[in-house]
Amino acid sequence: MTAALKPKLVILISGRGSNMQSIVKAIQANELDAEVAAVISNCPNAAGLKFAQQSDIATRTLDHKNFASREAFDEQLMKLINSFTPDYVVLAGFMRILSAGFVKHYANKLINIHPSLLPKFKGMHTHKRAIEAGEKEHGATVHFVTEELDAGPVILQAKVPVLENDTEEALAARVLIEEHKLYPDALRLLIQQN
C-alpha cells in the first residue's frame, strides 16, 4: 500500500496521550498501516503534544475554555479536524463530552477507548465500580462513538482478571497495559475491514 493510500487518523487528547503514543509506536513499528495526520488537544499544556511533536506529527491546540458553549467549541474543532481530511477521528483520553452535531458529523469514523467491558460500567470511575460490584473480570473496549455515552458498537475488547484484594489503582494499571495493545489492534481490524 502506498503512503498516499494509508488511512489518515486525527487523534484527540487531553493529557499525556498514552494511548495515542501506543498507536504512533505501532505505526512506527509497521504493525499498523495508517498515518497520524495530527494530534489535537483541548489542553494547551497536554503532555502528549510533546511526544507527537518529537514524532514529527502536526499538533494543534484548541482550548475549550475560550468558547461560550460546547457547540461553539465542537464547531471550531470540526473545522480544525476537517483541515486534515482524516479517515478516522480517534479519541485517546479526550476528556470532553461531544455534542450531537459533532458525533453525527463523524458517524462511523469516530472511535473511542473506554476502560470497562461495555456495556458494563459506562461513564466514570469504572475500576472502582467493577471492584465494588464483585466482578471477576474487567477490561477495556474500543468502540464507535454514538450520541449515547459509551453505547456505540464494539470494535474490540480486552479482558483482565479482577484479583482478590485488588485496588482501584492496581486494576487501572493492568487495564492500561491492555489498552495500549488493544487500541492499535482495534484500528488494524477496522482498517482491514474497510
N, C-alpha and C positions, 0 to 999 in steps of 0.2 A: 504494500500500500504506500503510495507516495505521501510525502509530508502534507501536501495540499489537501489530501482526502481524509486526513485524520480528523476524527470528531473533535470539535473545539469545546473546551469547558471554561466557564467562568465560575470561580469558586468564591463564595461569600463567607467571611469570617468575622468574628467579633473579638477574639482573643489570641491565644498562642497558635491556634490553627494546627493542632497536632494531626487531625485527620487530613487536612489539606497537605501537610508535609508527607503523610503516608502515600497520598495519591501522586504527588510530584515525584517521590522516590521510586514508586512503581513505574512511572513513565520513564524516568532516567535509567532504570534497570531493564528497560524494554519488556516489562511484564504487563504493561497496559498501553495499548496502541491509541493514544489520544494526545492532545496538546492542551496545555493550560494557557488560554489566551490572556487571562487576567485574574488577579486576586483583588477583591474589593472588600473593604471593611467599613462598618459604620462607626468604628472607634479609631480615631487618627493615630493613637499610640498602640494599636494592637501589635503584640509581639510577632505574630505570624507574618506581618508585612515585611519584616527584615529578612526572614527566610526566603520569601518569594523574590525579593529584590536580589538576594545573593544567588538565586537560581535563575536569574535573567528573565523573570516573569514580570510583565507590566503590573503595577499596583495602582490602585485608586482608593481614595477615602471619600466618604460622604457621611458627614456627621448628622445623625437623625435629630440631634438637639437643635439644629439650625432650621427645623421645619415646624410649621404650626400644627400639622396633622400627620397622622400615619399615611393617609392617602397622598398628601403632597410629597412626603419623603419617598414613598413607593413609586410615584410617577417619575420623579427625578432618577431614582435608582434604575428603573426600567430603561430610561434613555441611556444611562451610562452602560448598563449591561448590553443593550442592543448595539451600541457602538462597536462591540467586539464580535458581533454576529455568532453567538455560541449555539452549539447543538444541544448542550445541556447546561443548566444552571444548578450548581452543586452547593448545597448548604452544609457547611462544615463548622459547626459551633457558631452559627449566625443567630444571635440572641434577640431576634425580633419576630413578633407575630405579624405575618404578612397579610395585606388587605386582599379581599376577594378579587378585586380587579387585577392585582399582581399575579395571584395564583392562576386565574383564568388565562391571562396573557401567556403564561408559560406552561399551560396544560400539557402533560406528558413529557415535559422537558425539565421539570423542577424536581430535584432529588434531595432527600434529607436522610440523615442518620439519627436514630433515636436510641437511647440507652435502656431499652427493655425489649422483651419479646412481644411486640404488638400482636394483638390488640390489648394485651395486658399493660397496665401502668402508663397510660398516656399522660403527657404533661411532665411536671417537675418531680424531683425527689424520688426517682424510680428505684434506686438501690435500697433506700430506707424502707420504701413501701414493700418491696419484694421480700426483704428480711422479715418485716412485721407481719406479712401475710403467710409466712411459713413456707414460701416457695422452695422447691428442691432445685430448680434451675432458673437462670436469669440470662440476660444476654443483650444483644443489640439487633436492630432492624434497619436495613436501608429500604426506603420506600418512596414512592411518588408522593408529592405534596398535593393535597386537595384542600378545599375550603374548610373541611372539618379537621381540627387539630389532631395530628398523628393518626389519621384514619385512612390515608391513601393506600393503594395496592402495594403489597410487599414485593420487593425485588429479591432480597436475600436476608437470611438471619444467621447469627452465630450464637451458640449457647455456651454458658459456663455453669458449673455447679455452684449452688449456694451451700457453703460449708457450715458445719455446726460452729457456733460462736463467731460467725462472720461479722465484721463491722462494715458499716456503710463505705468507709474509705477503702478497705481491703477488697470488697466486692467491686467497687467502682474501678479500682486499678486493674483487676483481672478482666473486667468488661472492656476497658480501654485498649488493652493489648489486642483483644479480638477485633475491636472496631478498626484498628489500624490495618488489619488483614482484610476485614470484611468490605470496607468501602472500595478499595481497588478491585476486589473480586466481583462486587456487585456491578461496578461500572463496566468491567470487562464483559460480564454476562449481558448487560444491556446493549453494549456496542456490537457484540457478536450477533444478537438477535435482530438488529436493525440494519 
